[in-house]
Amino acid sequence: MDRTTAILISRTRLTETSLIVHWCSADFGLFKTVVKGALRPKSPFAGRLDLFATCEVVFVKSGKSDLHTLKEAHLTMLRLHLRNSYARVLAAAYFCKLIEMVAERETPLGGVHELLRLALDHLDAHEPSEKLINRFENRLCGELGLGATNISGGALLHDYFHRPLPPQREELLKQMKS
């Protein structure tokens, strides 16, 4: 069994009672776990698998696939104030989707994980700003080894990975202007 501190960045329903949960950790990078029975009323995971929460997780690696089995999850940081505004949730979702787009699966992401943790902690206390988005994108470029840029970090990520940035970015910029 492996143990790490990870941020829950995405979750999807697998069956009526089970979930697939995506995590970002410093030690294991981006990884997925299946959580059997997570949606049952008396599940030991009830209230612990919330988006953008930081947890101490224990999981068993699969020998056959990249979908591991979650055994334990203990909340360390819930970030309840992220829900105070749609813009905060949108910014947090954008940061998570951007990391999923550019980071390699199951590779240690020490600096990227720390960058995400700091951004989510900031959003827990403050509304997002264009400065925050640009700083996050530029620092992500630095963590990925893309170096400094004269253009925005978002444009560099788009050019380097040949993929459009997650749609949450455009929606977030619209939301902040209104």
Phi, psi and omega in degrees: 000143178250150181229138178200167171262128185217155176258130178283115186253345180194151175211142179223152180284133176261309176226191179298330184240357185243154180235156164252125184242131178260136184235157170232120179228159179292319186282317187251358180069220178272125178213160182242144174229149171265138180239096183288132178074013184298332184264005176286149183302323183255027180295141175292349180265359182303126179078002183254344185252064182258142180305139176069008177279149174259132183226153165273119184242147173238127182217158178253124180288141177275140176275346187253333185216184178266011178257104184267173182250122178281129179256321181216150173214125180236120181297135172242332178210117185269327181060055182295330185285350174301331183281359182291339178210150177298323181297322179295315179297318180297317178296315179298317178296320178298314181299317180294315180296322179296317178295317177300327182288325190252342185265145177283141181292144173052042175234133181309135183230052184311303182291323180293317177299316180296320177299315178295318180299314180296319180295316180293321177297320178297315180294334178294335183248343186223157173286151179289156177222163178297325177299318178298315180298312180296319179296317178299312181298317180294318179290327176297318176301317178298316180295328180276356178082019180276348177082184180284159183220148174275337175264178181291154177300325178298318179294321178295317178297318178299313182292319185288318184266355178054039178222146177293148176295154179306143184296343179297334181297309181298316179297320180295316179298320176298316182297320182289330180285332183273000000 
